Structure formats: C-alpha cells, structure tokens
Amino acid sequence: MLTEIDHVAIAVHDLDAAIAWYRDALGAEVEHRETAEHDGVEEAMLAVADSYVQLIAATRDDSPVAKFLQKRGEGLHHIGYRVDDCAAALERMVQAGATPIDKAPRPGSRNTTIAFVHPKGAFGTLIELVQEAERVGSGA
Ligand code: CO
C-alpha cells in the first residue's frame, strides 16, 4: 500500500531560519514552497532523493501548527506516506481501527490528494496519506 515516504514534516517557529540551516548544515535545497491559508500553515519542501523534508510554520496563532508549537515546541510533526490511492488507504486504516482526522481525502499541497489520521491509536505519530497529482483520478 505504501510506495514511499513522501515527506517527514518538522514544525518550526521561523521557516526562513530553518530553510537556511538545512541548506547550510545538510545541503538541502527548497524545491517547493506553498502557503495553505485555511490550514494556517506555510511549508517548504526540501528534496531528499525521491522524498522530502517538509518544514512547516504557522501563519496564524490559532492554527493547528501554532497550537502544536505552543504545546510541544519545534520538532517532528507528522510522517507523510505516499500511496497510490488515498481513499483506499484511508478506508483500510479506518477498518483497522485508526481514527481519521479527514473523513475523506482532500486537496493537499503540490496538487496532491491527502488525508490525515490521528496520532492517538497510531502509536503517537500523526500520519498523512499522500497521493501524488499525476495519480489522482487514475483509479477513481
Ligand atoms: Co504533510
């Protein structure tokens, strides 16, 4: 079901500072940058082979990422798993007892289709299912 680690997401206070550090310390370059206003998050995708490190920062104080940072500080936020069929993967997880945050797949950044699954019942890790753009609709 899982075809790749799509991204590892790390919550940071200062996106530009984090981007500079990843460039200087790890040689990782930004391949894509996007703001999702309704989620209150700005992201930078740094390419690592076929996967990404996703640095995320809050765009407003009441966004989920802002609350995460207030409660837990900077650090690992979620794992994005690449799948061929987001809806099928979500259904399988729910049938296995996982708690969905998104009841149905929805648009994500980079024209992906995504669904989040709650860390509770998933051994403490927020999980994102990511279906890439070129695969959207292929099986639907
Ligand atoms: Co993500």
Backbone and ligand atoms as CSV (ligand in chain L), in Angstrom:
chain,resi,resn,atom,element,x,y,z
A,1,MET,N,N,0.829,-1.204,0.000
A,1,MET,CA,C,0.000,0.000,0.000
A,1,MET,C,C,0.869,1.262,0.000
A,2,LEU,N,N,1.951,1.234,0.778
A,2,LEU,CA,C,2.829,2.406,0.849
A,2,LEU,C,C,3.889,2.298,-0.237
A,3,THR,N,N,4.055,3.344,-1.029
A,3,THR,CA,C,5.015,3.284,-2.129
A,3,THR,C,C,6.316,4.035,-1.820
A,4,GLU,N,N,6.279,4.906,-0.813
A,4,GLU,CA,C,7.466,5.710,-0.493
A,4,GLU,C,C,7.152,6.541,0.745
A,5,ILE,N,N,8.194,6.931,1.468
A,5,ILE,CA,C,7.989,8.016,2.430
A,5,ILE,C,C,7.890,9.287,1.596
A,6,ASP,N,N,6.745,9.937,1.594
A,6,ASP,CA,C,6.609,11.167,0.806
A,6,ASP,C,C,7.365,12.304,1.477
A,7,HIS,N,N,7.089,12.488,2.774
A,7,HIS,CA,C,7.812,13.529,3.494
A,7,HIS,C,C,7.792,13.287,4.993
A,8,VAL,N,N,8.797,13.836,5.634
A,8,VAL,CA,C,8.841,13.923,7.085
A,8,VAL,C,C,8.652,15.398,7.409
A,9,ALA,N,N,7.620,15.704,8.195
A,9,ALA,CA,C,7.276,17.101,8.464
A,9,ALA,C,C,7.801,17.526,9.830
A,10,ILE,N,N,8.455,18.678,9.844
A,10,ILE,CA,C,9.051,19.211,11.066
A,10,ILE,C,C,8.493,20.616,11.299
A,11,ALA,N,N,7.889,20.799,12.460
A,11,ALA,CA,C,7.326,22.106,12.806
A,11,ALA,C,C,8.419,23.021,13.332
A,12,VAL,N,N,8.441,24.247,12.806
A,12,VAL,CA,C,9.465,25.216,13.215
A,12,VAL,C,C,8.813,26.575,13.469
A,13,HIS,N,N,9.460,27.384,14.275
A,13,HIS,CA,C,8.939,28.728,14.549
A,13,HIS,C,C,9.233,29.676,13.380
A,14,ASP,N,N,10.462,29.591,12.846
A,14,ASP,CA,C,10.921,30.539,11.828
A,14,ASP,C,C,11.301,29.763,10.569
A,15,LEU,N,N,10.424,29.810,9.574
A,15,LEU,CA,C,10.630,28.995,8.373
A,15,LEU,C,C,11.922,29.378,7.641
A,16,ASP,N,N,12.167,30.661,7.493
A,16,ASP,CA,C,13.367,31.090,6.763
A,16,ASP,C,C,14.650,30.667,7.479
A,17,ALA,N,N,14.632,30.747,8.810
A,17,ALA,CA,C,15.810,30.326,9.578
A,17,ALA,C,C,16.041,28.823,9.423
A,18,ALA,N,N,14.957,28.062,9.436
A,18,ALA,CA,C,15.082,26.605,9.286
A,18,ALA,C,C,15.570,26.236,7.885
A,19,ILE,N,N,15.047,26.923,6.879
A,19,ILE,CA,C,15.482,26.675,5.494
A,19,ILE,C,C,16.984,26.951,5.368
A,20,ALA,N,N,17.431,28.058,5.948
A,20,ALA,CA,C,18.852,28.414,5.878
A,20,ALA,C,C,19.713,27.371,6.580
A,21,TRP,N,N,19.232,26.883,7.727
A,21,TRP,CA,C,20.001,25.878,8.469
A,21,TRP,C,C,20.086,24.566,7.686
A,22,TYR,N,N,18.980,24.137,7.121
A,22,TYR,CA,C,19.006,22.892,6.340
A,22,TYR,C,C,19.910,23.021,5.113
A,23,ARG,N,N,19.949,24.229,4.525
A,23,ARG,CA,C,20.828,24.450,3.372
A,23,ARG,C,C,22.298,24.414,3.816
A,24,ASP,N,N,22.604,25.126,4.894
A,24,ASP,CA,C,23.999,25.246,5.328
A,24,ASP,C,C,24.521,23.952,5.945
A,25,ALA,N,N,23.725,23.314,6.784
A,25,ALA,CA,C,24.187,22.151,7.536
A,25,ALA,C,C,24.020,20.843,6.779
A,26,LEU,N,N,22.997,20.759,5.910
A,26,LEU,CA,C,22.707,19.493,5.239
A,26,LEU,C,C,22.750,19.585,3.716
A,27,GLY,N,N,22.908,20.789,3.200
A,27,GLY,CA,C,22.951,20.945,1.746
A,27,GLY,C,C,21.623,20.685,1.074
A,28,ALA,N,N,20.549,20.787,1.825
A,28,ALA,CA,C,19.211,20.510,1.281
A,28,ALA,C,C,18.600,21.807,0.738
A,29,GLU,N,N,18.097,21.734,-0.479
A,29,GLU,CA,C,17.543,22.921,-1.137
A,29,GLU,C,C,16.019,22.866,-1.204
A,30,VAL,N,N,15.410,24.040,-1.155
A,30,VAL,CA,C,13.949,24.132,-1.267
A,30,VAL,C,C,13.534,23.859,-2.712
A,31,GLU,N,N,12.639,22.903,-2.860
A,31,GLU,CA,C,12.134,22.588,-4.197
A,31,GLU,C,C,10.743,23.190,-4.415
A,32,HIS,N,N,10.038,23.380,-3.315
A,32,HIS,CA,C,8.667,23.886,-3.436
A,32,HIS,C,C,8.298,24.606,-2.151
A,33,ARG,N,N,7.589,25.718,-2.311
A,33,ARG,CA,C,7.143,26.468,-1.143
A,33,ARG,C,C,5.694,26.874,-1.365
A,34,GLU,N,N,4.891,26.730,-0.312
A,34,GLU,CA,C,3.458,26.964,-0.507
A,34,GLU,C,C,2.814,27.344,0.820
A,35,THR,N,N,1.819,28.206,0.759
A,35,THR,CA,C,1.041,28.547,1.951
A,35,THR,C,C,-0.375,28.025,1.789
A,36,ALA,N,N,-0.850,27.323,2.797
A,36,ALA,CA,C,-2.237,26.847,2.808
A,36,ALA,C,C,-2.983,27.663,3.859
A,37,GLU,N,N,-3.663,28.698,3.399
A,37,GLU,CA,C,-4.290,29.641,4.325
A,37,GLU,C,C,-5.326,28.978,5.225
A,38,HIS,N,N,-6.132,28.079,4.672
A,38,HIS,CA,C,-7.207,27.507,5.501
A,38,HIS,C,C,-6.655,26.552,6.568
A,39,ASP,N,N,-5.443,26.052,6.357
A,39,ASP,CA,C,-4.803,25.245,7.401
A,39,ASP,C,C,-3.902,26.101,8.294
A,40,GLY,N,N,-3.689,27.353,7.906
A,40,GLY,CA,C,-2.838,28.251,8.687
A,40,GLY,C,C,-1.391,27.805,8.728
A,41,VAL,N,N,-0.911,27.262,7.603
A,41,VAL,CA,C,0.437,26.710,7.581
A,41,VAL,C,C,1.187,27.138,6.318
A,42,GLU,N,N,2.471,27.437,6.488
A,42,GLU,CA,C,3.356,27.648,5.348
A,42,GLU,C,C,4.362,26.519,5.335
A,43,GLU,N,N,4.617,25.962,4.163
A,43,GLU,CA,C,5.518,24.822,4.084
A,43,GLU,C,C,6.626,25.075,3.076
A,44,ALA,N,N,7.765,24.437,3.336
A,44,ALA,CA,C,8.864,24.397,2.375
A,44,ALA,C,C,9.260,22.943,2.221
A,45,MET,N,N,9.300,22.475,0.972
A,45,MET,CA,C,9.662,21.094,0.691
A,45,MET,C,C,11.113,21.047,0.241
A,46,LEU,N,N,11.936,20.301,0.985
A,46,LEU,CA,C,13.352,20.145,0.671
A,46,LEU,C,C,13.573,18.741,0.142
A,47,ALA,N,N,14.079,18.634,-1.060
A,47,ALA,CA,C,14.223,17.332,-1.699
A,47,ALA,C,C,15.323,16.508,-1.036
A,48,VAL,N,N,14.996,15.237,-0.761
A,48,VAL,CA,C,15.965,14.244,-0.295
A,48,VAL,C,C,15.707,12.997,-1.142
A,49,ALA,N,N,16.499,12.817,-2.201
A,49,ALA,CA,C,16.245,11.762,-3.182
A,49,ALA,C,C,14.803,11.888,-3.677
A,50,ASP,N,N,13.991,10.832,-3.549
A,50,ASP,CA,C,12.614,10.892,-4.042
A,50,ASP,C,C,11.628,11.330,-2.967
A,51,SER,N,N,12.147,11.665,-1.793
A,51,SER,CA,C,11.295,12.100,-0.691
A,51,SER,C,C,11.589,13.555,-0.346
A,52,TYR,N,N,10.933,14.028,0.686
A,52,TYR,CA,C,11.131,15.419,1.115
A,52,TYR,C,C,11.229,15.514,2.630
A,53,VAL,N,N,11.960,16.519,3.063
A,53,VAL,CA,C,11.757,17.048,4.402
A,53,VAL,C,C,10.836,18.241,4.224
A,54,GLN,N,N,9.754,18.255,4.985
A,54,GLN,CA,C,8.785,19.346,4.899
A,54,GLN,C,C,8.892,20.191,6.166
A,55,LEU,N,N,9.381,21.411,6.008
A,55,LEU,CA,C,9.433,22.332,7.137
A,55,LEU,C,C,8.123,23.106,7.154
A,56,ILE,N,N,7.464,23.130,8.317
A,56,ILE,CA,C,6.169,23.814,8.396
A,56,ILE,C,C,6.182,24.835,9.529
A,57,ALA,N,N,5.564,25.965,9.255
A,57,ALA,CA,C,5.435,27.031,10.241
A,57,ALA,C,C,4.011,27.567,10.201
A,58,ALA,N,N,3.578,28.139,11.306
A,58,ALA,CA,C,2.206,28.650,11.402
A,58,ALA,C,C,2.097,30.019,10.745
A,59,THR,N,N,0.961,30.278,10.106
A,59,THR,CA,C,0.710,31.609,9.545
A,59,THR,C,C,-0.222,32.416,10.440
A,60,ARG,N,N,-0.823,31.774,11.437
A,60,ARG,CA,C,-1.648,32.497,12.407
A,60,ARG,C,C,-1.657,31.728,13.724
A,61,ASP,N,N,-1.951,32.466,14.795
A,61,ASP,CA,C,-1.783,31.930,16.147
A,61,ASP,C,C,-2.767,30.822,16.512
A,62,ASP,N,N,-3.889,30.736,15.784
A,62,ASP,CA,C,-4.905,29.739,16.161
A,62,ASP,C,C,-4.884,28.512,15.250
A,63,SER,N,N,-3.848,28.393,14.418
A,63,SER,CA,C,-3.786,27.241,13.514
A,63,SER,C,C,-3.299,26.007,14.266
A,64,PRO,N,N,-3.605,24.820,13.748
A,64,PRO,CA,C,-3.146,23.592,14.412
A,64,PRO,C,C,-1.635,23.537,14.618
A,65,VAL,N,N,-0.875,24.027,13.636
A,65,VAL,CA,C,0.586,24.012,13.783
A,65,VAL,C,C,1.028,24.970,14.892
A,66,ALA,N,N,0.360,26.120,14.991
A,66,ALA,CA,C,0.681,27.064,16.070
A,66,ALA,C,C,0.425,26.422,17.428
A,67,LYS,N,N,-0.698,25.710,17.539
A,67,LYS,CA,C,-1.025,25.046,18.812
A,67,LYS,C,C,-0.015,23.944,19.122
A,68,PHE,N,N,0.386,23.206,18.099
A,68,PHE,CA,C,1.404,22.174,18.277
A,68,PHE,C,C,2.698,22.786,18.814
A,69,LEU,N,N,3.119,23.884,18.209
A,69,LEU,CA,C,4.364,24.538,18.624
A,69,LEU,C,C,4.271,25.064,20.055
A,70,GLN,N,N,3.090,25.599,20.403
A,70,GLN,CA,C,2.898,26.108,21.767
A,70,GLN,C,C,2.993,24.975,22.785
A,71,LYS,N,N,2.403,23.847,22.422
A,71,LYS,CA,C,2.316,22.729,23.366
A,71,LYS,C,C,3.599,21.907,23.425
A,72,ARG,N,N,4.191,21.656,22.275
A,72,ARG,CA,C,5.280,20.680,22.216
A,72,ARG,C,C,6.598,21.233,21.718
A,73,GLY,N,N,6.579,22.458,21.224
A,73,GLY,CA,C,7.808,23.051,20.711
A,73,GLY,C,C,8.152,22.541,19.319
A,74,GLU,N,N,9.290,22.952,18.820
A,74,GLU,CA,C,9.702,22.547,17.488
A,74,GLU,C,C,10.035,21.055,17.461
A,75,GLY,N,N,9.850,20.463,16.302
A,75,GLY,CA,C,10.230,19.058,16.161
A,75,GLY,C,C,9.322,18.302,15.213
A,76,LEU,N,N,9.486,16.977,15.245
A,76,LEU,CA,C,8.745,16.096,14.338
A,76,LEU,C,C,7.239,16.285,14.495
A,77,HIS,N,N,6.563,16.541,13.386
A,77,HIS,CA,C,5.124,16.833,13.421
A,77,HIS,C,C,4.299,15.690,12.831
A,78,HIS,N,N,4.677,15.199,11.666
A,78,HIS,CA,C,3.978,14.047,11.086
A,78,HIS,C,C,4.834,13.372,10.020
A,79,ILE,N,N,4.407,12.149,9.670
A,79,ILE,CA,C,5.030,11.405,8.573
A,79,ILE,C,C,4.025,11.334,7.434
A,80,GLY,N,N,4.462,11.692,6.236
A,80,GLY,CA,C,3.613,11.572,5.056
A,80,GLY,C,C,4.007,10.337,4.265
A,81,TYR,N,N,3.066,9.401,4.140
A,81,TYR,CA,C,3.314,8.186,3.360
A,81,TYR,C,C,2.689,8.338,1.981
A,82,ARG,N,N,3.477,8.051,0.952
A,82,ARG,CA,C,2.954,8.108,-0.414
A,82,ARG,C,C,2.181,6.823,-0.711
A,83,VAL,N,N,1.000,6.986,-1.256
A,83,VAL,CA,C,0.139,5.849,-1.606
A,83,VAL,C,C,-0.404,6.052,-3.016
A,84,ASP,N,N,-0.811,4.953,-3.648
A,84,ASP,CA,C,-1.390,5.057,-4.990
A,84,ASP,C,C,-2.821,5.560,-4.942
A,85,ASP,N,N,-3.523,5.200,-3.862
A,85,ASP,CA,C,-4.953,5.501,-3.781
A,85,ASP,C,C,-5.271,5.946,-2.358
A,86,CYS,N,N,-5.411,7.245,-2.191
A,86,CYS,CA,C,-5.590,7.807,-0.852
A,86,CYS,C,C,-6.891,7.304,-0.205
A,87,ALA,N,N,-7.963,7.262,-0.973
A,87,ALA,CA,C,-9.256,6.839,-0.416
A,87,ALA,C,C,-9.192,5.397,0.061
A,88,ALA,N,N,-8.592,4.531,-0.736
A,88,ALA,CA,C,-8.494,3.114,-0.367
A,88,ALA,C,C,-7.600,2.934,0.862
A,89,ALA,N,N,-6.506,3.697,0.907
A,89,ALA,CA,C,-5.589,3.594,2.050
A,89,ALA,C,C,-6.267,4.076,3.326
A,90,LEU,N,N,-7.032,5.164,3.222
A,90,LEU,CA,C,-7.747,5.699,4.388
A,90,LEU,C,C,-8.781,4.689,4.882
A,91,GLU,N,N,-9.496,4.098,3.959
A,91,GLU,CA,C,-10.517,3.113,4.329
A,91,GLU,C,C,-9.890,1.914,5.044
A,92,ARG,N,N,-8.773,1.474,4.527
A,92,ARG,CA,C,-8.087,0.345,5.166
A,92,ARG,C,C,-7.652,0.700,6.584
A,93,MET,N,N,-7.127,1.893,6.763
A,93,MET,CA,C,-6.687,2.307,8.096
A,93,MET,C,C,-7.861,2.395,9.065
A,94,VAL,N,N,-8.970,2.945,8.596
A,94,VAL,CA,C,-10.154,3.072,9.456
A,94,VAL,C,C,-10.673,1.692,9.836
A,95,GLN,N,N,-10.687,0.790,8.871
A,95,GLN,CA,C,-11.136,-0.578,9.161
A,95,GLN,C,C,-10.224,-1.265,10.165
A,96,ALA,N,N,-8.967,-0.849,10.192
A,96,ALA,CA,C,-8.015,-1.417,11.146
A,96,ALA,C,C,-8.087,-0.729,12.505
A,97,GLY,N,N,-8.998,0.244,12.620
A,97,GLY,CA,C,-9.214,0.876,13.913
A,97,GLY,C,C,-8.610,2.252,14.082
A,98,ALA,N,N,-7.989,2.777,13.037
A,98,ALA,CA,C,-7.392,4.112,13.122
A,98,ALA,C,C,-8.481,5.181,13.127
A,99,THR,N,N,-8.151,6.332,13.709
A,99,THR,CA,C,-9.103,7.440,13.792
A,99,THR,C,C,-8.763,8.488,12.745
A,100,PRO,N,N,-9.634,8.666,11.752
A,100,PRO,CA,C,-9.320,9.662,10.724
A,100,PRO,C,C,-9.528,11.079,11.248
A,101,ILE,N,N,-8.683,11.994,10.826
A,101,ILE,CA,C,-8.940,13.427,11.043
A,101,ILE,C,C,-9.743,13.943,9.854
A,102,ASP,N,N,-9.330,13.543,8.665
A,102,ASP,CA,C,-10.110,13.818,7.455
A,102,ASP,C,C,-10.967,12.595,7.154
A,103,LYS,N,N,-12.285,12.801,7.118
A,103,LYS,CA,C,-13.193,11.665,6.873
A,103,LYS,C,C,-13.107,11.181,5.430
A,104,ALA,N,N,-12.666,12.081,4.554
A,104,ALA,CA,C,-12.485,11.740,3.146
A,104,ALA,C,C,-11.251,12.468,2.629
A,105,PRO,N,N,-10.617,11.948,1.586
A,105,PRO,CA,C,-9.451,12.624,1.015
A,105,PRO,C,C,-9.790,14.051,0.582
A,106,ARG,N,N,-8.792,14.935,0.672
A,106,ARG,CA,C,-8.982,16.340,0.302
A,106,ARG,C,C,-7.721,16.843,-0.386
A,107,PRO,N,N,-7.823,18.005,-1.056
A,107,PRO,CA,C,-6.643,18.532,-1.740
A,107,PRO,C,C,-5.538,18.914,-0.761
A,108,GLY,N,N,-4.295,18.538,-1.084
A,108,GLY,CA,C,-3.132,18.942,-0.311
A,108,GLY,C,C,-2.253,19.861,-1.153
A,109,SER,N,N,-1.062,20.148,-0.671
A,109,SER,CA,C,-0.150,20.999,-1.441
A,109,SER,C,C,0.389,20.214,-2.636
A,110,ARG,N,N,1.039,20.913,-3.545
A,110,ARG,CA,C,1.598,20.293,-4.764
A,110,ARG,C,C,0.542,19.528,-5.549
A,111,ASN,N,N,-0.720,19.936,-5.451
A,111,ASN,CA,C,-1.809,19.263,-6.163
A,111,ASN,C,C,-1.975,17.799,-5.772
A,112,THR,N,N,-1.543,17.467,-4.570
A,112,THR,CA,C,-1.732,16.109,-4.094
A,112,THR,C,C,-3.128,15.946,-3.513
A,113,THR,N,N,-3.495,14.694,-3.245
A,113,THR,CA,C,-4.711,14.375,-2.504
A,113,THR,C,C,-4.265,13.734,-1.204
A,114,ILE,N,N,-4.781,14.234,-0.084
A,114,ILE,CA,C,-4.256,13.810,1.213
A,114,ILE,C,C,-5.370,13.470,2.197
A,115,ALA,N,N,-5.000,12.759,3.249
A,115,ALA,CA,C,-5.881,12.551,4.394
A,115,ALA,C,C,-4.999,12.360,5.619
A,116,PHE,N,N,-5.387,13.003,6.714
A,116,PHE,CA,C,-4.645,12.863,7.969
A,116,PHE,C,C,-5.337,11.855,8.879
A,117,VAL,N,N,-4.535,11.098,9.616
A,117,VAL,CA,C,-5.032,10.115,10.575
A,117,VAL,C,C,-4.443,10.462,11.939
A,118,HIS,N,N,-5.305,10.394,12.949
A,118,HIS,CA,C,-4.967,10.874,14.292
A,118,HIS,C,C,-3.822,10.074,14.924
A,119,PRO,N,N,-2.931,10.769,15.648
A,119,PRO,CA,C,-1.826,10.046,16.313
A,119,PRO,C,C,-2.303,9.094,17.404
A,120,LYS,N,N,-3.439,9.447,18.024
A,120,LYS,CA,C,-3.991,8.555,19.044
A,120,LYS,C,C,-4.438,7.264,18.362
A,121,GLY,N,N,-3.947,6.148,18.814
A,121,GLY,CA,C,-4.254,4.890,18.154
A,121,GLY,C,C,-3.284,4.564,17.033
A,122,ALA,N,N,-2.338,5.466,16.775
A,122,ALA,CA,C,-1.311,5.224,15.750
A,122,ALA,C,C,0.072,5.343,16.394
A,123,PHE,N,N,0.167,4.923,17.627
A,123,PHE,CA,C,1.429,4.919,18.367
A,123,PHE,C,C,2.068,6.304,18.456
A,124,GLY,N,N,1.174,7.303,18.553
A,124,GLY,CA,C,1.665,8.646,18.856
A,124,GLY,C,C,2.173,9.458,17.692
A,125,THR,N,N,2.013,8.948,16.473
A,125,THR,CA,C,2.510,9.696,15.312
A,125,THR,C,C,1.361,10.089,14.387
A,126,LEU,N,N,1.250,11.381,14.133
A,126,LEU,CA,C,0.292,11.875,13.146
A,126,LEU,C,C,0.706,11.361,11.764
A,127,ILE,N,N,-0.237,10.752,11.057
A,127,ILE,CA,C,0.050,10.151,9.751
A,127,ILE,C,C,-0.718,10.894,8.666
A,128,GLU,N,N,-0.026,11.173,7.566
A,128,GLU,CA,C,-0.666,11.768,6.399
A,128,GLU,C,C,-0.513,10.810,5.222
A,129,LEU,N,N,-1.604,10.501,4.575
A,129,LEU,CA,C,-1.579,9.696,3.356
A,129,LEU,C,C,-1.521,10.660,2.175
A,130,VAL,N,N,-0.579,10.437,1.264
A,130,VAL,CA,C,-0.342,11.379,0.169
A,130,VAL,C,C,-0.424,10.656,-1.172
A,131,GLN,N,N,-1.383,11.074,-1.968
A,131,GLN,CA,C,-1.489,10.558,-3.330
A,131,GLN,C,C,-1.006,11.652,-4.271
A,132,GLU,N,N,-0.013,11.328,-5.086
A,132,GLU,CA,C,0.577,12.354,-5.932
A,132,GLU,C,C,-0.360,12.771,-7.060
A,133,ALA,N,N,-0.104,13.982,-7.564
A,133,ALA,CA,C,-1.008,14.608,-8.531
A,133,ALA,C,C,-1.195,13.766,-9.789
A,134,GLU,N,N,-0.115,13.226,-10.313
A,134,GLU,CA,C,-0.231,12.507,-11.572
A,134,GLU,C,C,-1.036,11.221,-11.458
A,135,ARG,N,N,-1.265,10.821,-10.173
A,135,ARG,CA,C,-2.016,9.587,-9.970
A,135,ARG,C,C,-3.475,9.857,-9.609
A,136,VAL,N,N,-3.794,11.129,-9.373
A,136,VAL,CA,C,-5.152,11.465,-8.973
A,136,VAL,C,C,-6.121,11.070,-10.075
A,137,GLY,N,N,-7.138,10.362,-9.700
A,137,GLY,CA,C,-8.173,10.014,-10.650
A,137,GLY,C,C,-7.901,8.769,-11.446
A,138,SER,N,N,-6.664,8.243,-11.315
A,138,SER,CA,C,-6.309,7.093,-12.140
A,138,SER,C,C,-7.159,5.874,-11.805
A,139,GLY,N,N,-7.491,5.745,-10.517
A,139,GLY,CA,C,-8.268,4.561,-10.146
A,139,GLY,C,C,-9.673,4.929,-9.689
A,140,ALA,N,N,-10.027,6.195,-9.780
A,140,ALA,CA,C,-11.305,6.633,-9.197
A,140,ALA,C,C,-12.449,6.613,-10.199
L,1,CO,CO,CO,2.464,16.845,5.323
